[in-house]
Amino acid sequence: MPIERQVGSDASAESLAADLELATAELKILRAERDRLKTGMARLRETEASMIGWVRR
C-alpha cells in the first residue's frame, strides 16, 4: 500500500510540475503581449499628440 501512495504522489507531483511549467510559459507570453501593447499605446499617444499639434497650427 505505501508503494501505491508514493506512485500516486509522484504522479501528482509530476502533474503539478507540468502545470507550473505551462503556467510559467503562459505568463511569459502574456507579459510579452502586455509589453507589446504598452509600446503600441505609447506610439498611438505620440501620433495623437503630433496630429493635435499639426491641426492647431
CHARMM internal coordinates of N, CA and C (Angstrom, degrees):
IC EDIT
DIST 1 N 1 CA 1.4634
DIST 1 CA 1 C 1.5357
ANGL 1 N 1 CA 1 C 112.28
DIST 1 C 2 N 1.3013
ANGL 1 CA 1 C 2 N 120.68
DIHE 1 N 1 CA 1 C 2 N -45.37
DIST 2 N 2 CA 1.4571
ANGL 1 C 2 N 2 CA 119.93
DIHE 1 CA 1 C 2 N 2 CA 179.44
DIST 2 CA 2 C 1.5304
ANGL 2 N 2 CA 2 C 112.06
DIHE 1 C 2 N 2 CA 2 C -60.01
DIST 2 C 3 N 1.3325
ANGL 2 CA 2 C 3 N 118.22
DIHE 2 N 2 CA 2 C 3 N -32.26
DIST 3 N 3 CA 1.4646
ANGL 2 C 3 N 3 CA 120.97
DIHE 2 CA 2 C 3 N 3 CA 178.94
DIST 3 CA 3 C 1.5284
ANGL 3 N 3 CA 3 C 109.29
DIHE 2 C 3 N 3 CA 3 C -64.45
DIST 3 C 4 N 1.3214
ANGL 3 CA 3 C 4 N 117.85
DIHE 3 N 3 CA 3 C 4 N -43.20
DIST 4 N 4 CA 1.4625
ANGL 3 C 4 N 4 CA 120.72
DIHE 3 CA 3 C 4 N 4 CA 178.34
DIST 4 CA 4 C 1.5214
ANGL 4 N 4 CA 4 C 111.47
DIHE 3 C 4 N 4 CA 4 C -61.34
DIST 4 C 5 N 1.3067
ANGL 4 CA 4 C 5 N 116.50
DIHE 4 N 4 CA 4 C 5 N -40.69
DIST 5 N 5 CA 1.4649
ANGL 4 C 5 N 5 CA 119.39
DIHE 4 CA 4 C 5 N 5 CA 178.47
DIST 5 CA 5 C 1.5164
ANGL 5 N 5 CA 5 C 110.75
DIHE 4 C 5 N 5 CA 5 C -63.18
DIST 5 C 6 N 1.3149
ANGL 5 CA 5 C 6 N 116.24
DIHE 5 N 5 CA 5 C 6 N -41.49
DIST 6 N 6 CA 1.4604
ANGL 5 C 6 N 6 CA 119.13
DIHE 5 CA 5 C 6 N 6 CA -179.54
DIST 6 CA 6 C 1.5242
ANGL 6 N 6 CA 6 C 110.61
DIHE 5 C 6 N 6 CA 6 C -66.04
DIST 6 C 7 N 1.3172
ANGL 6 CA 6 C 7 N 117.22
DIHE 6 N 6 CA 6 C 7 N -42.56
DIST 7 N 7 CA 1.4629
ANGL 6 C 7 N 7 CA 120.66
DIHE 6 CA 6 C 7 N 7 CA 178.67
DIST 7 CA 7 C 1.5186
ANGL 7 N 7 CA 7 C 109.17
DIHE 6 C 7 N 7 CA 7 C -60.66
DIST 7 C 8 N 1.3208
ANGL 7 CA 7 C 8 N 117.82
DIHE 7 N 7 CA 7 C 8 N -46.19
DIST 8 N 8 CA 1.4626
ANGL 7 C 8 N 8 CA 121.53
DIHE 7 CA 7 C 8 N 8 CA 177.69
DIST 8 CA 8 C 1.5115
ANGL 8 N 8 CA 8 C 111.45
DIHE 7 C 8 N 8 CA 8 C -62.10
DIST 8 C 9 N 1.3093
ANGL 8 CA 8 C 9 N 115.90
DIHE 8 N 8 CA 8 C 9 N -40.69
DIST 9 N 9 CA 1.4534
ANGL 8 C 9 N 9 CA 120.69
DIHE 8 CA 8 C 9 N 9 CA 179.72
DIST 9 CA 9 C 1.5220
ANGL 9 N 9 CA 9 C 110.72
DIHE 8 C 9 N 9 CA 9 C -66.15
DIST 9 C 10 N 1.3347
ANGL 9 CA 9 C 10 N 117.46
DIHE 9 N 9 CA 9 C 10 N -41.02
DIST 10 N 10 CA 1.4585
ANGL 9 C 10 N 10 CA 121.29
DIHE 9 CA 9 C 10 N 10 CA 178.18
DIST 10 CA 10 C 1.5282
ANGL 10 N 10 CA 10 C 110.29
DIHE 9 C 10 N 10 CA 10 C -64.09
DIST 10 C 11 N 1.3300
ANGL 10 CA 10 C 11 N 115.79
DIHE 10 N 10 CA 10 C 11 N -42.49
DIST 11 N 11 CA 1.4686
ANGL 10 C 11 N 11 CA 120.06
DIHE 10 CA 10 C 11 N 11 CA 179.36
DIST 11 CA 11 C 1.5237
ANGL 11 N 11 CA 11 C 109.82
DIHE 10 C 11 N 11 CA 11 C -63.62
DIST 11 C 12 N 1.3187
ANGL 11 CA 11 C 12 N 116.00
DIHE 11 N 11 CA 11 C 12 N -40.30
DIST 12 N 12 CA 1.4544
ANGL 11 C 12 N 12 CA 120.23
DIHE 11 CA 11 C 12 N 12 CA 179.02
DIST 12 CA 12 C 1.5275
ANGL 12 N 12 CA 12 C 110.13
DIHE 11 C 12 N 12 CA 12 C -65.92
DIST 12 C 13 N 1.3207
ANGL 12 CA 12 C 13 N 117.06
DIHE 12 N 12 CA 12 C 13 N -41.32
DIST 13 N 13 CA 1.4624
ANGL 12 C 13 N 13 CA 121.03
DIHE 12 CA 12 C 13 N 13 CA 178.86
DIST 13 CA 13 C 1.5305
ANGL 13 N 13 CA 13 C 109.84
DIHE 12 C 13 N 13 CA 13 C -64.66
DIST 13 C 14 N 1.3255
ANGL 13 CA 13 C 14 N 117.17
DIHE 13 N 13 CA 13 C 14 N -40.82
DIST 14 N 14 CA 1.4639
ANGL 13 C 14 N 14 CA 120.56
DIHE 13 CA 13 C 14 N 14 CA 177.92
DIST 14 CA 14 C 1.5251
ANGL 14 N 14 CA 14 C 110.77
DIHE 13 C 14 N 14 CA 14 C -64.36
DIST 14 C 15 N 1.3179
ANGL 14 CA 14 C 15 N 116.26
DIHE 14 N 14 CA 14 C 15 N -40.24
DIST 15 N 15 CA 1.4585
ANGL 14 C 15 N 15 CA 120.71
DIHE 14 CA 14 C 15 N 15 CA 178.98
DIST 15 CA 15 C 1.5294
ANGL 15 N 15 CA 15 C 110.64
DIHE 14 C 15 N 15 CA 15 C -64.54
DIST 15 C 16 N 1.3220
ANGL 15 CA 15 C 16 N 116.33
DIHE 15 N 15 CA 15 C 16 N -43.28
DIST 16 N 16 CA 1.4654
ANGL 15 C 16 N 16 CA 119.99
DIHE 15 CA 15 C 16 N 16 CA 178.37
DIST 16 CA 16 C 1.5211
ANGL 16 N 16 CA 16 C 111.01
DIHE 15 C 16 N 16 CA 16 C -64.93
DIST 16 C 17 N 1.3225
ANGL 16 CA 16 C 17 N 116.36
DIHE 16 N 16 CA 16 C 17 N -39.38
DIST 17 N 17 CA 1.4652
ANGL 16 C 17 N 17 CA 120.01
DIHE 16 CA 16 C 17 N 17 CA 178.76
DIST 17 CA 17 C 1.5319
ANGL 17 N 17 CA 17 C 110.25
DIHE 16 C 17 N 17 CA 17 C -63.98
DIST 17 C 18 N 1.3196
ANGL 17 CA 17 C 18 N 116.96
DIHE 17 N 17 CA 17 C 18 N -41.03
DIST 18 N 18 CA 1.4693
ANGL 17 C 18 N 18 CA 120.95
DIHE 17 CA 17 C 18 N 18 CA 178.20
DIST 18 CA 18 C 1.5283
ANGL 18 N 18 CA 18 C 110.23
DIHE 17 C 18 N 18 CA 18 C -65.57
DIST 18 C 19 N 1.3300
ANGL 18 CA 18 C 19 N 116.56
DIHE 18 N 18 CA 18 C 19 N -41.81
DIST 19 N 19 CA 1.4711
ANGL 18 C 19 N 19 CA 120.29
DIHE 18 CA 18 C 19 N 19 CA 178.03
DIST 19 CA 19 C 1.5219
ANGL 19 N 19 CA 19 C 110.91
DIHE 18 C 19 N 19 CA 19 C -62.27
DIST 19 C 20 N 1.3243
ANGL 19 CA 19 C 20 N 116.11
DIHE 19 N 19 CA 19 C 20 N -41.27
DIST 20 N 20 CA 1.4633
ANGL 19 C 20 N 20 CA 120.62
DIHE 19 CA 19 C 20 N 20 CA 179.45
DIST 20 CA 20 C 1.5241
ANGL 20 N 20 CA 20 C 110.35
DIHE 19 C 20 N 20 CA 20 C -65.14
DIST 20 C 21 N 1.3136
ANGL 20 CA 20 C 21 N 117.08
DIHE 20 N 20 CA 20 C 21 N -41.85
DIST 21 N 21 CA 1.4574
ANGL 20 C 21 N 21 CA 120.98
DIHE 20 CA 20 C 21 N 21 CA 178.77
DIST 21 CA 21 C 1.5305
ANGL 21 N 21 CA 21 C 110.82
DIHE 20 C 21 N 21 CA 21 C -62.29
DIST 21 C 22 N 1.3169
ANGL 21 CA 21 C 22 N 116.22
DIHE 21 N 21 CA 21 C 22 N -43.51
DIST 22 N 22 CA 1.4599
ANGL 21 C 22 N 22 CA 120.80
DIHE 21 CA 21 C 22 N 22 CA 178.49
DIST 22 CA 22 C 1.5251
ANGL 22 N 22 CA 22 C 111.26
DIHE 21 C 22 N 22 CA 22 C -64.33
DIST 22 C 23 N 1.3190
ANGL 22 CA 22 C 23 N 116.29
DIHE 22 N 22 CA 22 C 23 N -45.01
DIST 23 N 23 CA 1.4689
ANGL 22 C 23 N 23 CA 120.00
DIHE 22 CA 22 C 23 N 23 CA -179.82
DIST 23 CA 23 C 1.5249
ANGL 23 N 23 CA 23 C 110.80
DIHE 22 C 23 N 23 CA 23 C -63.35
DIST 23 C 24 N 1.3222
ANGL 23 CA 23 C 24 N 116.91
DIHE 23 N 23 CA 23 C 24 N -37.71
DIST 24 N 24 CA 1.4593
ANGL 23 C 24 N 24 CA 121.00
DIHE 23 CA 23 C 24 N 24 CA 178.48
DIST 24 CA 24 C 1.5284
ANGL 24 N 24 CA 24 C 110.69
DIHE 23 C 24 N 24 CA 24 C -64.73
DIST 24 C 25 N 1.3158
ANGL 24 CA 24 C 25 N 116.72
DIHE 24 N 24 CA 24 C 25 N -42.42
DIST 25 N 25 CA 1.4645
ANGL 24 C 25 N 25 CA 120.85
DIHE 24 CA 24 C 25 N 25 CA 178.19
DIST 25 CA 25 C 1.5290
ANGL 25 N 25 CA 25 C 110.64
DIHE 24 C 25 N 25 CA 25 C -64.71
DIST 25 C 26 N 1.3239
ANGL 25 CA 25 C 26 N 116.82
DIHE 25 N 25 CA 25 C 26 N -42.44
DIST 26 N 26 CA 1.4664
ANGL 25 C 26 N 26 CA 120.53
DIHE 25 CA 25 C 26 N 26 CA 178.93
DIST 26 CA 26 C 1.5214
ANGL 26 N 26 CA 26 C 110.75
DIHE 25 C 26 N 26 CA 26 C -64.25
DIST 26 C 27 N 1.3310
ANGL 26 CA 26 C 27 N 116.92
DIHE 26 N 26 CA 26 C 27 N -39.34
DIST 27 N 27 CA 1.4603
ANGL 26 C 27 N 27 CA 120.46
DIHE 26 CA 26 C 27 N 27 CA 178.51
DIST 27 CA 27 C 1.5251
ANGL 27 N 27 CA 27 C 110.50
DIHE 26 C 27 N 27 CA 27 C -63.63
DIST 27 C 28 N 1.3170
ANGL 27 CA 27 C 28 N 116.83
DIHE 27 N 27 CA 27 C 28 N -40.47
DIST 28 N 28 CA 1.4654
ANGL 27 C 28 N 28 CA 120.68
DIHE 27 CA 27 C 28 N 28 CA 178.22
DIST 28 CA 28 C 1.5288
ANGL 28 N 28 CA 28 C 110.34
DIHE 27 C 28 N 28 CA 28 C -61.63
DIST 28 C 29 N 1.3300
ANGL 28 CA 28 C 29 N 116.92
DIHE 28 N 28 CA 28 C 29 N -42.58
DIST 29 N 29 CA 1.4669
ANGL 28 C 29 N 29 CA 121.55
DIHE 28 CA 28 C 29 N 29 CA 178.14
DIST 29 CA 29 C 1.5261
ANGL 29 N 29 CA 29 C 110.68
DIHE 28 C 29 N 29 CA 29 C -63.64
DIST 29 C 30 N 1.3262
ANGL 29 CA 29 C 30 N 116.79
DIHE 29 N 29 CA 29 C 30 N -44.56
DIST 30 N 30 CA 1.4689
ANGL 29 C 30 N 30 CA 120.58
DIHE 29 CA 29 C 30 N 30 CA -179.41
DIST 30 CA 30 C 1.5238
ANGL 30 N 30 CA 30 C 111.40
DIHE 29 C 30 N 30 CA 30 C -64.75
DIST 30 C 31 N 1.3231
ANGL 30 CA 30 C 31 N 116.92
DIHE 30 N 30 CA 30 C 31 N -38.68
DIST 31 N 31 CA 1.4742
ANGL 30 C 31 N 31 CA 119.62
DIHE 30 CA 30 C 31 N 31 CA 177.95
DIST 31 CA 31 C 1.5278
ANGL 31 N 31 CA 31 C 110.70
DIHE 30 C 31 N 31 CA 31 C -65.42
DIST 31 C 32 N 1.3094
ANGL 31 CA 31 C 32 N 117.35
DIHE 31 N 31 CA 31 C 32 N -39.97
DIST 32 N 32 CA 1.4693
ANGL 31 C 32 N 32 CA 120.69
DIHE 31 CA 31 C 32 N 32 CA 177.89
DIST 32 CA 32 C 1.5241
ANGL 32 N 32 CA 32 C 110.00
DIHE 31 C 32 N 32 CA 32 C -64.12
DIST 32 C 33 N 1.3226
ANGL 32 CA 32 C 33 N 116.72
DIHE 32 N 32 CA 32 C 33 N -41.84
DIST 33 N 33 CA 1.4671
ANGL 32 C 33 N 33 CA 121.05
DIHE 32 CA 32 C 33 N 33 CA 177.91
DIST 33 CA 33 C 1.5258
ANGL 33 N 33 CA 33 C 110.63
DIHE 32 C 33 N 33 CA 33 C -63.72
DIST 33 C 34 N 1.3283
ANGL 33 CA 33 C 34 N 116.85
DIHE 33 N 33 CA 33 C 34 N -42.12
DIST 34 N 34 CA 1.4672
ANGL 33 C 34 N 34 CA 120.95
DIHE 33 CA 33 C 34 N 34 CA 177.61
DIST 34 CA 34 C 1.5233
ANGL 34 N 34 CA 34 C 110.44
DIHE 33 C 34 N 34 CA 34 C -60.05
DIST 34 C 35 N 1.3324
ANGL 34 CA 34 C 35 N 116.61
DIHE 34 N 34 CA 34 C 35 N -44.86
DIST 35 N 35 CA 1.4595
ANGL 34 C 35 N 35 CA 120.38
DIHE 34 CA 34 C 35 N 35 CA -179.96
DIST 35 CA 35 C 1.5289
ANGL 35 N 35 CA 35 C 110.95
DIHE 34 C 35 N 35 CA 35 C -63.86
DIST 35 C 36 N 1.3351
ANGL 35 CA 35 C 36 N 116.08
DIHE 35 N 35 CA 35 C 36 N -39.99
DIST 36 N 36 CA 1.4618
ANGL 35 C 36 N 36 CA 120.28
DIHE 35 CA 35 C 36 N 36 CA 178.27
DIST 36 CA 36 C 1.5357
ANGL 36 N 36 CA 36 C 110.57
DIHE 35 C 36 N 36 CA 36 C -63.04
DIST 36 C 37 N 1.3266
ANGL 36 CA 36 C 37 N 116.34
DIHE 36 N 36 CA 36 C 37 N -42.11
DIST 37 N 37 CA 1.4692
ANGL 36 C 37 N 37 CA 120.22
DIHE 36 CA 36 C 37 N 37 CA 178.91
DIST 37 CA 37 C 1.5280
ANGL 37 N 37 CA 37 C 111.62
DIHE 36 C 37 N 37 CA 37 C -66.97
DIST 37 C 38 N 1.3222
ANGL 37 CA 37 C 38 N 117.09
DIHE 37 N 37 CA 37 C 38 N -39.27
DIST 38 N 38 CA 1.4657
ANGL 37 C 38 N 38 CA 120.14
DIHE 37 CA 37 C 38 N 38 CA 177.46
DIST 38 CA 38 C 1.5210
ANGL 38 N 38 CA 38 C 110.67
DIHE 37 C 38 N 38 CA 38 C -61.35
DIST 38 C 39 N 1.3232
ANGL 38 CA 38 C 39 N 116.63
DIHE 38 N 38 CA 38 C 39 N -42.48
DIST 39 N 39 CA 1.4561
ANGL 38 C 39 N 39 CA 121.14
DIHE 38 CA 38 C 39 N 39 CA 178.68
DIST 39 CA 39 C 1.5251
ANGL 39 N 39 CA 39 C 110.42
DIHE 38 C 39 N 39 CA 39 C -63.34
DIST 39 C 40 N 1.3183
ANGL 39 CA 39 C 40 N 116.03
DIHE 39 N 39 CA 39 C 40 N -43.84
DIST 40 N 40 CA 1.4586
ANGL 39 C 40 N 40 CA 120.48
DIHE 39 CA 39 C 40 N 40 CA 178.45
DIST 40 CA 40 C 1.5160
ANGL 40 N 40 CA 40 C 112.04
DIHE 39 C 40 N 40 CA 40 C -62.15
DIST 40 C 41 N 1.3169
ANGL 40 CA 40 C 41 N 116.77
DIHE 40 N 40 CA 40 C 41 N -41.28
DIST 41 N 41 CA 1.4719
ANGL 40 C 41 N 41 CA 120.15
DIHE 40 CA 40 C 41 N 41 CA 179.36
DIST 41 CA 41 C 1.5253
ANGL 41 N 41 CA 41 C 110.75
DIHE 40 C 41 N 41 CA 41 C -67.15
DIST 41 C 42 N 1.3117
ANGL 41 CA 41 C 42 N 117.59
DIHE 41 N 41 CA 41 C 42 N -38.55
DIST 42 N 42 CA 1.4663
ANGL 41 C 42 N 42 CA 120.37
DIHE 41 CA 41 C 42 N 42 CA 178.15
DIST 42 CA 42 C 1.5293
ANGL 42 N 42 CA 42 C 109.82
DIHE 41 C 42 N 42 CA 42 C -63.22
DIST 42 C 43 N 1.3275
ANGL 42 CA 42 C 43 N 117.44
DIHE 42 N 42 CA 42 C 43 N -42.30
DIST 43 N 43 CA 1.4687
ANGL 42 C 43 N 43 CA 120.70
DIHE 42 CA 42 C 43 N 43 CA 177.66
DIST 43 CA 43 C 1.5226
ANGL 43 N 43 CA 43 C 110.86
DIHE 42 C 43 N 43 CA 43 C -64.00
DIST 43 C 44 N 1.3213
ANGL 43 CA 43 C 44 N 115.93
DIHE 43 N 43 CA 43 C 44 N -40.10
DIST 44 N 44 CA 1.4576
ANGL 43 C 44 N 44 CA 119.89
DIHE 43 CA 43 C 44 N 44 CA 178.84
DIST 44 CA 44 C 1.5279
ANGL 44 N 44 CA 44 C 110.78
DIHE 43 C 44 N 44 CA 44 C -63.09
DIST 44 C 45 N 1.3305
ANGL 44 CA 44 C 45 N 116.90
DIHE 44 N 44 CA 44 C 45 N -43.46
DIST 45 N 45 CA 1.4662
ANGL 44 C 45 N 45 CA 120.05
DIHE 44 CA 44 C 45 N 45 CA 178.11
DIST 45 CA 45 C 1.5314
ANGL 45 N 45 CA 45 C 111.39
DIHE 44 C 45 N 45 CA 45 C -62.69
DIST 45 C 46 N 1.3319
ANGL 45 CA 45 C 46 N 116.49
DIHE 45 N 45 CA 45 C 46 N -39.78
DIST 46 N 46 CA 1.4709
ANGL 45 C 46 N 46 CA 120.15
DIHE 45 CA 45 C 46 N 46 CA 177.83
DIST 46 CA 46 C 1.5230
ANGL 46 N 46 CA 46 C 110.58
DIHE 45 C 46 N 46 CA 46 C -63.39
DIST 46 C 47 N 1.3238
ANGL 46 CA 46 C 47 N 116.25
DIHE 46 N 46 CA 46 C 47 N -43.88
DIST 47 N 47 CA 1.4625
ANGL 46 C 47 N 47 CA 120.63
DIHE 46 CA 46 C 47 N 47 CA 179.23
DIST 47 CA 47 C 1.5231
ANGL 47 N 47 CA 47 C 110.38
DIHE 46 C 47 N 47 CA 47 C -63.48
DIST 47 C 48 N 1.3233
ANGL 47 CA 47 C 48 N 116.10
DIHE 47 N 47 CA 47 C 48 N -43.67
DIST 48 N 48 CA 1.4580
ANGL 47 C 48 N 48 CA 120.56
DIHE 47 CA 47 C 48 N 48 CA 179.47
DIST 48 CA 48 C 1.5263
ANGL 48 N 48 CA 48 C 110.59
DIHE 47 C 48 N 48 CA 48 C -61.47
DIST 48 C 49 N 1.3149
ANGL 48 CA 48 C 49 N 116.76
DIHE 48 N 48 CA 48 C 49 N -44.09
DIST 49 N 49 CA 1.4629
ANGL 48 C 49 N 49 CA 120.55
DIHE 48 CA 48 C 49 N 49 CA -179.57
DIST 49 CA 49 C 1.5271
ANGL 49 N 49 CA 49 C 110.90
DIHE 48 C 49 N 49 CA 49 C -64.17
DIST 49 C 50 N 1.3247
ANGL 49 CA 49 C 50 N 116.87
DIHE 49 N 49 CA 49 C 50 N -40.34
DIST 50 N 50 CA 1.4695
ANGL 49 C 50 N 50 CA 118.83
DIHE 49 CA 49 C 50 N 50 CA 179.64
DIST 50 CA 50 C 1.5245
ANGL 50 N 50 CA 50 C 110.77
DIHE 49 C 50 N 50 CA 50 C -69.45
DIST 50 C 51 N 1.3301
ANGL 50 CA 50 C 51 N 117.80
DIHE 50 N 50 CA 50 C 51 N -35.37
DIST 51 N 51 CA 1.4698
ANGL 50 C 51 N 51 CA 120.75
DIHE 50 CA 50 C 51 N 51 CA 178.68
DIST 51 CA 51 C 1.5275
ANGL 51 N 51 CA 51 C 110.30
DIHE 50 C 51 N 51 CA 51 C -68.06
DIST 51 C 52 N 1.3186
ANGL 51 CA 51 C 52 N 117.24
DIHE 51 N 51 CA 51 C 52 N -39.36
DIST 52 N 52 CA 1.4710
ANGL 51 C 52 N 52 CA 120.66
DIHE 51 CA 51 C 52 N 52 CA 178.14
DIST 52 CA 52 C 1.5131
ANGL 52 N 52 CA 52 C 109.25
DIHE 51 C 52 N 52 CA 52 C -63.49
DIST 52 C 53 N 1.3467
ANGL 52 CA 52 C 53 N 116.43
DIHE 52 N 52 CA 52 C 53 N -42.26
DIST 53 N 53 CA 1.4546
ANGL 52 C 53 N 53 CA 120.75
DIHE 52 CA 52 C 53 N 53 CA 177.78
DIST 53 CA 53 C 1.5130
ANGL 53 N 53 CA 53 C 111.57
DIHE 52 C 53 N 53 CA 53 C -63.36
DIST 53 C 54 N 1.3137
ANGL 53 CA 53 C 54 N 116.85
DIHE 53 N 53 CA 53 C 54 N -38.98
DIST 54 N 54 CA 1.4628
ANGL 53 C 54 N 54 CA 121.70
DIHE 53 CA 53 C 54 N 54 CA 179.61
DIST 54 CA 54 C 1.5296
ANGL 54 N 54 CA 54 C 110.58
DIHE 53 C 54 N 54 CA 54 C -66.37
DIST 54 C 55 N 1.3389
ANGL 54 CA 54 C 55 N 117.61
DIHE 54 N 54 CA 54 C 55 N -41.88
DIST 55 N 55 CA 1.4624
ANGL 54 C 55 N 55 CA 122.04
DIHE 54 CA 54 C 55 N 55 CA -178.69
DIST 55 CA 55 C 1.5261
ANGL 55 N 55 CA 55 C 110.47
DIHE 54 C 55 N 55 CA 55 C -67.71
DIST 55 C 56 N 1.3066
ANGL 55 CA 55 C 56 N 118.58
DIHE 55 N 55 CA 55 C 56 N -34.53
DIST 56 N 56 CA 1.4637
ANGL 55 C 56 N 56 CA 122.40
DIHE 55 CA 55 C 56 N 56 CA -178.00
DIST 56 CA 56 C 1.5250
ANGL 56 N 56 CA 56 C 113.04
DIHE 55 C 56 N 56 CA 56 C -74.91
DIST 56 C 57 N 1.3216
ANGL 56 CA 56 C 57 N 118.68
DIHE 56 N 56 CA 56 C 57 N -12.68
DIST 57 N 57 CA 1.4751
ANGL 56 C 57 N 57 CA 120.58
DIHE 56 CA 56 C 57 N 57 CA -178.58
DIST 57 CA 57 C 1.4750
ANGL 57 N 57 CA 57 C 112.33
DIHE 56 C 57 N 57 CA 57 C -67.25
END
COOR INIT
IC SEED 1 N 1 CA 1 C
IC BUILD
